[in-house]
Amino acid sequence: MVTPGLYTSDQDFSEAQAVLNHLGDEGNPGLVLRGPREGERVMVDLVYLEEVRRWWST
């Protein structure tokens, strides 16, 4: 799982299981740039981490 920042935005994250603009918090969920629920806003919690694991395992 990657949240690109100022110093890493030009790096290759093609091997990442999920890429989000940030991990999200209540009232301000992060945008999934690649991975399960791509294009949606989520808050990274144990439920989402399990979803990423299942998605990546298929």
C-alpha angles and dihedrals in degrees: 000000000000135000105191115219140183094290098038105039093103095051126105111255096170091123094053116112090219136003120202132173087233138341093257132226135214109303092010111062121186123249115244106228094178132001136044112355091015111193093022129106116243141167111232106236135139091283092055092044089055089049090053091049093051092044093050092047094059 
